[in-house]
């Protein structure tokens, strides 16, 4: 009986019988076991494909002693629709994981570290094979726990630890270059220089990414070309209203899209027009900025690409392969009406 014609599922037993090999060999071949020759893997794969065989992922996981899950650790605020970076990052992770029949389990983490137990329980209960940390904080307890357990993990962003696998966008360097380009454009337009000043509005410095952005801004402003250009930094959210509306800032750079939207609201409430009274740009782009009125100039980071590469790295670690300690995803500059 041709099972395919009669809509009867083709099984591993059928593959084994057709190829004259054992069911355990078929199972190991489908799981990619190193104990099975490449020729046998090829024959099994071709037979499975020809008969429309769909592997049982639970059986595959059992055979390989893997969960076929990886954990994506995200801050609680990532659940907000405004935090587009994490949504895009997760999308890249899910797509890449699916290519290897893996799923992504999301673990939320709070600023105080109280929910790290959630990740610990997931690992202790053997729910995942590897972990991706999407945001690091100063003294990150998740990072310390994963290192102490020797568990496969990858960090999105940069961390001062050569032993940790990292996927980064060269944030500090990109922010430095973007700062210089923004200031140069405004100097040529006669906006910055003389009495014109630059303000950097930053999110909490408990987040390592914001420290990298601040470092990039300060390095960018150290250019000899900008000698005499006044600049300042605002890192306290309680001071944003007063700082932004000071009146002397002609160019305001923001650490990310959410901070930038907040600054736009403050400027609007003060009767200041973005693009005319004040030039505005962000160190992270999103649809919040590209569709605002006016559209805001921004540094565009490939968040989906970061998620893709992070999953690729962590799955390589799970498989016991050598992995580059630092891998990079590019950035680009998007200049829009807010600086024109």
N, C-alpha and C positions, 0 to 999 in steps of 0.2 A: 504493500500500500504506500502510495506517495503521500506522506503526511502534509507536504506543502499544498497539494491540490485539494486535500480534504480539510484544510485549515486546522490541522492538529499540530500543536507546538512541537518543534524539533528539539530534542534534548541532548545533553552530553552523552548519554548512553548511545543515542543514535550516531553521534559523531564518532564515538569510540568504535562502534560496530563497523561503520563504513570504512574507517581508516585502519582497522585491525590493531588498535592500541587500547590500553586500559583507560577507564573513566578517570582515574587519578591523574594520568598523564595529560588527558584533555583539560582537566581542571587546572593543573599547574601551567599548562601552555597558555590558557586564557588569562591566567593571573600574571603572566610574564616571568615565571620562575626561571632563575639562572640555571637550574638543574636540567632544563629542557633545551634541546638543541634548537638553533634558529630555523632549521629545515622543518622540524616537527611543528614549531610554532606557526610557521607559514602555512603548512598543510591544514592545521586545525583552523586557522583564521579563514582560509579560503573555503573550507567545507562549511564553517559556520555562516559565512557570508552568503554562500550559494543557497543555503536552505533557510535563510532568514532567522537564524538562531539569535535569540536575545539573551545574553548572559544574566544570571541571577546575581545581582550585586551583593546581596547578603551572603550568598555562597562564596562569591569571589573574596569578600572581606574575610570570611572565616578561613578560607584556604590560605590567604596571604597573611593572616593574623594582623590585619589592618582594619581600622574603623571606616576608612574611606571618607573621613570628615577632617576638616581643618577649622580651627577657631579664628575668627576675626575679632580682636578686642578693640572696642570703640568707646569713646567717652559718652556719657548719658546724653549730652547735648547734641550728639550726632543724630538723635531721633527727630530733631527739629527739621522742618522742611527747609529752613534757612541754611543749614549746614550741608551745602551741596557737595563739598569736597568728599565727604564720607560716603554719600550716596553714589557718586561717580566711582570712587575707589572700590566700593563693595561690588559694583557692577562688573568692573574689570576682574575682580577676584573670582566671582561666581562663574563668569564665562571661561576663565582659564582653568578653574578647578574642574568644570564639567568635561573638559577635554580628556581628563584622566579619570573620569567616573567618580570624581570627588564632589562632596557637598560642603558648603560653608556654614558653620554654626556661629552665630553672632553672640558675643559676650559683652555686656555693657560694663563700663568702669567709671566710678565717680572720682572726683578730685581728691577726696579725703582718703581714698584707698580702701574704703569699707567693702567694696564689691569684689576685691581681688579674690575673696573666698569663692566666688562664683567660678572663676577660672581654675582655681585650685581643685574644686570639686569635679569640674569637667575633666581635668587631667587625671585626678586620682581615680575616677570612675571609668577611665579609659574610653572616653567618648570621642577623642580626637587624636590624630597622629602628629599634628604640628600646629603652630600658632603664628599668626601675624599680628603684631602690635601696630595699630594705625596711628597712634599718637603717644608720644612720650612726655612725661612730666618730670620735674626735678625730683631726684631720689625715687624714681618709679619702682613701686613694689612688685609689679608684674614682671618687670625686667629682672629684678633680683631673684624672684622666685624661679623663673624659667632657667636662669643660669645655674642656680643651686641644684635644680633637678636634672640638669643636663638634657633638657627636653628640646627637640628641634623647633626653632623659632626664627623669625625674621622681623626686623624693625623697618617701618616706613618712616623715613627721615634720617637724620644723622645723630650719632651718639659717639662720645669720646671714648670708644672702647674698640680696639682693633680685633678683639675676639668675637664681636657680634656681627652677624650678617645684616647688612643695611641696604635698603633701596631708597635712593635719594634723588632729588631734582637739582642738586647743587644749589640749595636755597640761598645760602649766604652770598655766594658768588653772583647768582642771578639777580638778587635784590640790590647788590652793589652796582651792577651794570645798569639795571633799570633806574636806580636812583640818579646815576650820572646822566643817563639819556634824558630823563624827565627834566632835570635841572638845566641841562644844556639847552633843551628846546625852549624852556621858559626864559632863559637868559637871552637867547636870540630874539625872542618875541618882546623883550624889554619888560617882562613881568617880574622876574627875579633879579636881584642885584640892587645895589644902593639901599633903598628902604625896603625892598621886597625880601621877605624871609620865608623859610621852609619849616614846616612842622611835620613831625612823624607821630602818628597816633597808633599806639600798639596795644594789642590785647595782653592778657596776663602773662607775665614772664615765668610763671610756673610751668607753662607749656614750652618745651624745648624749641619747637619750630619758631616761636616768636622771638626767642633769643637769637636764633640764626638770622631772622629778618632784621632785628635791631642791629646786629653786627654788620649785616650787609649795608644798611642805611648809613651807619656811622663811617664805614670804610668808603662808601661812595662820596660822602660829603668831605672827606679828607683830601680830595683832589686839589692840587694847587690852583687849578682853573677857578675853583670856587672860593678862593681867598677873599674874605670880606663879606661873603654871603652868610647871613645869620641863620641859625637853625636851632631847633629845640625838639625835645622828645616828651610826649605825654603817655605815660604807662598806667595811669590811674583812671579807671572809668568814671569815678566821681568828679574828676577834674575836666572831663571832656567838654562839657558845656562852656565853662569859662575859658578854657584854652583855645578851643576852636573859634570862638567868637571874639577873640582878643582884638582883632582888627588889623594886625600887622602881617598876618600870614597870607601870602599870595599863592603858595603852593602847599597843599596838604597831601602827604602820603600816608596810606593806611596799611596796617599789617595784613588785613584780609577783607573779604567781601562783606562779612557781617559787621565788622567795625566800620567799614566804609559807608554802609547803609545808615548806620547810627549817626555818623558824621554828617551825611547828607540831610538827615532829619533836623539836626541841630542847626545847620546852616540855613535851611529853609525857614525854620521857626524864627531865625534872627533876621530874615529878609535878605539874605545874601544869595546871589545867584551863582551856581556852579558853572564854571566855564567862562564866566564874565568877571564877577567880583573875586572869586577864588578858583584856582585850578585844582583838580582833584584826581588822584590815581591810587590804585590798590596793588598790593603785593600778591594778591590772589584774585583770579577772575572767576566769574560764574554768571549764570543767566540773570541773577539779581542785578548785575552791573551792566551787562551787554544790552539789557532791555529797559534800563532806567531812563529817566528824562532829566538831563541828557545822558547818553551812554557814557560809561566811565572807563578811562584808560586803565589797563591792568596787565599784570604779569600772569600769563596763562600757563598753568602747570597741568600736565597730562595726568590727572588723578586716576583715570581708568587704567592708564599705562603703568602707574605705580602699583596698582592692585594686581595687574597681570604679572608683572615681573616678580612681585613679592611672593605670589603663589608658586610661580615657576621655581623660585629659589627654595621655598620651604619644602616643596615636594621632592626636590633634589636632595635636600638634607634628610628627609624621611627615607629616601631610597639609599642613603649611605653614600651619595656621590659627593665629589669635591665641588664646592660652590665659591664663587668670588665673594670676598667679604664685603665689597662695595660695588653696587651696580647703579647705573644712573639712567634717569628718564629726563628728556629735554624740556626746556621752557621756551616761550616765545613772548614777544612784546606786542600788546594790542593797544594802539593809540586811537582814542575816540574823541568825541566832542568835548569832554570835560577838561581836556588840556589843549584844545585848539582855539 
